[in-house]
Amino acid sequence: MRDIASVPPRSLARIRGSAFTDKESPLEQLTGSIVALVTPMHEDGSVDYDALRKLIDWHIAEGTDCLGVVGTTGESPTVDVEEHCEIIRVTVEQAAGRVPVMAGCGANSTREAIELARYAKGVGADSQLQVVPYYNKPTQEGQYQHFRAIAESVGDLPMVLYNVPGRTVADMAHDTVLRLAQIPGIVGIKEATGNIERAQWLIREAPKGFSIYSGDDPTAVALMLCGGHGNVSVTANVAPRQMHELCVAAIAGDARRAMEIQLSLLPLHRALFVEPNPIPVKWALQRMGRIGAGLRLPLTPLAGSQHAAVEGALRQCGVVSG
């Protein structure tokens, strides 16, 4: 077990006006574009906190509705515990109450997930994202008990479940989600299967106040037009304004405008997954001059044969020119 308890939370009292220093009131329902933020790194693989701060400011200026940090796109499997905690702390500090912060706190150990969530709460994160435990393949009852234990231990930090069986192997069943939705402190789910019928059943049967977010850019517009509440987005890393506007239109039921933006972003949705995420999106952000070239093994730089595909998508979507 990683020793998370040894990482001391730092005071946020100096952040004037922070919306995250008082957690007495419940989280209002979050909607819109939640960027699955990359973790900028130097070429030696160390975390580039200066670049992270600049990315946060850019996203806020571009309209991103929430910062999702240290998830899959943030290379959570390869940052160590001190870095994991510091990325959350720096993000909350830099956001300074301007937008909410959703801290990735997932683990395949329930105790570790609880410790990460406690740390995130201590430094002022707005909510926690908890992925289905990966590799050890818990049963549906095991998943229920896992998330219930976290909610009971850190119930004052609202939890968004995260179901992505393509990465975790274990799939969270519909009935398990509905059971968990009854537990105080569990406020939503990032549904990343891309299965719109499945999402519609959740939208139909989940209790009022339980949010359904997409975790799949190509199908996110459909989920929101069906009544979903937002998108936890990889594409938003490079096109934050467009993704924000897409979410606003789709949640409002403006299908014409939402699909106009969606069709313009399709090349990015595809190109950013020509290799496993976050390899292509980090290459794209480097091409845009927003981050350096750092990745950590076992991830490797984007293959030269794929550069043209990502570059072409960036150009088609107007993200880069010249």
Summary of the structure (lengths in Angstrom):
residues: 322
radius of gyration: 18.3
end to end distance: 49.1
largest distance: 54.3
contacts: 1119
relative contact order: 0.14
helix: 45%
strand: 12%
